[in-house]
Amino acid sequence: MREFDEMKLARVIDACGGVDGRVKMQKIVYLLKAMGYDLPFDDFRIRQLGPYSRAVAVSTDLLTAAGFVEETVEQLPRNEFGEPVQQYSYTLSESIKPLLRKHFDVLAPPGKPELDTVATRLKGHDRAVLEVAATKIYLQRVDKLTGDTLQRELKRLKGHLSARFREADDLLKTLSTDGLL
Amino acid sequence: MSDRRSNAPALHKVIRDPVHNLITLDGDEGRLILDLIDTPEFQRLRRIRQLGVGFLTYPGAEHSRFAHSLGVYHVARRMLDTLREHYPSGSDEYGELEQHRKEILVAALLHDLGHGPLSHLFERALPQPQNRPEGYPSDHEGWSEKIILDRLAPILERHAVRVDIVTSLINKRDRKNLLAKNLISSQLDADRMDYLLRDSLAAGPKYGEFDLEWMLHALRIGRVKVPGQAERLWRLCFDSGKAIHVVEEYIQAREFMPVQVYLHKKTRAYEALLKNAFSLATAISDGDPNKVPLCAPALAKMLAGESVTTPEYLSLDDFRIWTTLMDWSNIEADGDERVSVLARKSRQLINREKPYRVLELNDRTKQDDALKLVTRLSDTDLRFSCDRDAVIDLAYHNARYRKSRESDEEEDRVIYFIEPGGEPKPAEHLSPVIEAISGIKTEVFRFYYDETDPKMVERLRAEGWIGTQPDSPSTQGEARA
């Protein structure tokens, strides 16, 4: 991690108006990076819940420890495996907001909308949909998979979320049509 | 017996090591490792200190990435040999490790090949290139992969080693060979087992010690149920009847070493000083490597924000950095204030004099204020005389998120115990000590400043950060002599 990387993450949380869930945070950051938004966190690797950056996880904890974001825990319904789930949510402290936009803004790539527009749009999608969409992008871009090979690998990794594949495809198609991906 | 490849006598080579005593290289496998050790790319690691500028705090911390890499190879080999005694050839448990034994050993040896000078500090001290070519490495793991592909692939192919699997074990980009990856990169990998012992021995504090022999003796393989995943995964585990106390010891070592050594305030203060010196050189360059004074071309390019080739990257080591600092320390400023400051900061590093002062930011208001101060100074030259430190280290904190099913880190950061024929259980379920440690975070929030910069000192006094008499720095573990 480099100096102030965590402040770029704070700017993403700011743009989203708060983020519900650590996994969702990871997928939003990954998809924003895939669209070319100027974010650090080059250490994304595929894990059991899709693309994951340890730097994003550490930055989240660092922002919480510094009091720049507030963390709350909520008990959710059991997951698809019947396991109990707690969700960690993050909201930004008011005092830091002006500083973020002035010194740690995340630049949009040329011709693309500003961060807040896209981040809010991603936040509107369910965690599972973002997980499938981010995994698919990762398999395409990093593993260079296409066609049936891509679909097979996606099913191998995310088969338990196959009911959400269509929504994820719709999201990726819309983002592509809008020139974001 | 003879070497299959050359009809030469079978290899039996012994290397004396301060941590593991004898590291042996035998037969074809030893020949492969020796061929890699003997490359200029691997020999370069002799010239990269394991702990960067840590030797300025702990005089003994002079050990190199070379010795550490040999140690990681040795531990990985011993892990494989231990597991081979417990699981038959071709078994479900051992099959993957048996199939990829050579690749695992090579990945263990070469995992740090791409470290820049001063180890981790180099990545934090230099700007990212402005226009990164496609596939340009963003960190030392990326450079390790690139150097293997660009320079060492022919050797690996000659020894029938799968290059793609070696790089995959190092860069961890795919979800294949997860058990093998466990040995190379996890909470209990060969890398960590070696560096805790080696750094502890070299630096002096005993906090990193643990009973490696007993840990290896108790190593097992189990199939674990990972939250959020249908498939069970093969994982390294420990025999619950033998290993609970040694794993507790290991996790405590993992918790104590960052506090006592890696994040020592004097070391971090010298890191801040070096980062400032490099940032100043970057500012002097104004994007043109030719404007960086008295500097090797590859370093000048990186300081100016340009990308470098693999040979250029490999030309950089600690010798080059310290030589450059020595050159800068004597440079003629010719009236250029920034060059004069660069010379002064270089002297501070070379002669270990006038270390940065440290202000501990003990509460959130101070942390908030320090961030605001640093951002206010970011448009002024005072930014070259201060640094803010914000670090969080989680020795085994992931247990908290594992319980929440909100962690992607499950597969490599949870330690499991297993009893013969039983289900693997997360370590914190059987150990109250580990359960307690899983709630501990090490947090470091500090502000460093250069007391030799009168404008900086004046600014801090004016804003009430310091009084007329700055606090005395800690002297624990330090020696100028």
Chai-1 contact restraints between the chains, C-beta under 6 A:
chainA,res_idxA,chainB,res_idxB,connection_type,confidence,min_distance_angstrom,max_distance_angstrom,comment,restraint_id
A,R2,B,R124,contact,1.0,0.0,6.0,A-B,restraint_1
A,R22,B,E406,contact,1.0,0.0,6.0,A-B,restraint_2
A,V23,B,E406,contact,1.0,0.0,6.0,A-B,restraint_3
A,D42,B,S138,contact,1.0,0.0,6.0,A-B,restraint_4
A,R45,B,K172,contact,1.0,0.0,6.0,A-B,restraint_5
A,R45,B,R173,contact,1.0,0.0,6.0,A-B,restraint_6
A,I46,B,R175,contact,1.0,0.0,6.0,A-B,restraint_7
A,R47,B,D408,contact,1.0,0.0,6.0,A-B,restraint_8
A,Q48,B,V226,contact,1.0,0.0,6.0,A-B,restraint_9
A,Q48,B,G228,contact,1.0,0.0,6.0,A-B,restraint_10
A,Q48,B,Q229,contact,1.0,0.0,6.0,A-B,restraint_11
A,Q48,B,E411,contact,1.0,0.0,6.0,A-B,restraint_12
A,L49,B,G228,contact,1.0,0.0,6.0,A-B,restraint_13
A,L49,B,D408,contact,1.0,0.0,6.0,A-B,restraint_14
A,Y52,B,D408,contact,1.0,0.0,6.0,A-B,restraint_15
A,D61,B,I392,contact,1.0,0.0,6.0,A-B,restraint_16
A,L62,B,A390,contact,1.0,0.0,6.0,A-B,restraint_17
A,L62,B,I392,contact,1.0,0.0,6.0,A-B,restraint_18
A,A65,B,I392,contact,1.0,0.0,6.0,A-B,restraint_19
A,A65,B,E443,contact,1.0,0.0,6.0,A-B,restraint_20
A,A66,B,Q367,contact,1.0,0.0,6.0,A-B,restraint_21
A,G67,B,R364,contact,1.0,0.0,6.0,A-B,restraint_22
A,E83,B,P227,contact,1.0,0.0,6.0,A-B,restraint_23
A,E83,B,R405,contact,1.0,0.0,6.0,A-B,restraint_24
A,V85,B,R405,contact,1.0,0.0,6.0,A-B,restraint_25
A,Q86,B,S404,contact,1.0,0.0,6.0,A-B,restraint_26
A,Y88,B,E406,contact,1.0,0.0,6.0,A-B,restraint_27
A,H103,B,T375,contact,1.0,0.0,6.0,A-B,restraint_28
A,V142,B,R173,contact,1.0,0.0,6.0,A-B,restraint_29
A,H160,B,A230,contact,1.0,0.0,6.0,A-B,restraint_30
